[in-house]
Amino acid sequence: MSCLITMSQKELHRLEVIQKIRDDRLSVVQAAEQLDLSRSQVHRLLQAYDLYGAAGLVSKKR
């Protein structure tokens, strides 16, 4: 059974960048610069992605 996830443009961009890190095409430092986030926040996004997949990058506020 698949689950449909609704993502904003910002979240889709984050997903693309996180996938590039996992594919070794981008470093955490480069990703932080692209996303205008700290390296710590990028590491948190990576953890969420590793645990929950794309759903881990969706805002919990909605």
C-alpha positions as CSV (number, residue, x, y, z in Angstrom):
1,M,0.0,0.0,0.0
2,S,1.5,3.3,-1.0
3,C,1.0,6.7,0.7
4,L,0.5,10.0,-1.1
5,I,2.6,12.8,0.3
6,T,1.9,16.5,-0.5
7,M,5.0,18.6,-0.6
8,S,5.6,22.3,-1.1
9,Q,8.1,23.5,-3.6
10,K,10.6,24.3,-0.8
11,E,10.2,20.7,0.5
12,L,10.7,19.3,-3.0
13,H,13.9,21.3,-3.3
14,R,15.1,20.0,0.0
15,L,14.4,16.4,-1.1
16,E,16.4,16.9,-4.3
17,V,19.4,18.3,-2.3
18,I,19.2,15.5,0.3
19,Q,19.1,12.9,-2.4
20,K,22.2,14.5,-4.0
21,I,24.0,14.2,-0.6
22,R,23.1,10.5,-0.4
23,D,24.3,9.9,-4.0
24,D,27.6,11.6,-3.1
25,R,27.1,14.3,-5.6
26,L,26.9,17.1,-3.0
27,S,28.6,17.7,0.4
28,V,26.7,18.7,3.6
29,V,28.5,22.1,3.5
30,Q,27.3,22.7,-0.1
31,A,23.8,21.6,0.7
32,A,23.7,23.9,3.7
33,E,24.7,26.8,1.4
34,Q,22.1,25.9,-1.2
35,L,19.3,25.5,1.3
36,D,20.4,28.5,3.4
37,L,20.6,26.3,6.5
38,S,23.3,25.4,9.1
39,R,25.2,22.1,8.7
40,S,23.5,20.9,11.9
41,Q,20.1,21.4,10.4
42,V,21.1,19.6,7.2
43,H,22.2,16.7,9.4
44,R,18.8,16.7,11.1
45,L,17.1,16.6,7.6
46,L,19.4,13.7,6.7
47,Q,18.4,11.8,9.8
48,A,14.7,12.4,9.1
49,Y,15.1,11.3,5.5
50,D,16.9,8.1,6.6
51,L,14.2,7.2,9.1
52,Y,11.0,8.2,7.2
53,G,12.0,8.8,3.6
54,A,10.6,11.8,1.8
55,A,7.8,12.1,4.4
56,G,10.5,13.0,7.0
57,L,11.1,16.3,5.1
58,V,7.4,17.4,5.2
59,S,6.6,20.2,7.7
60,K,5.0,18.9,10.9
61,K,3.1,22.1,11.3
62,R,0.4,21.1,8.9
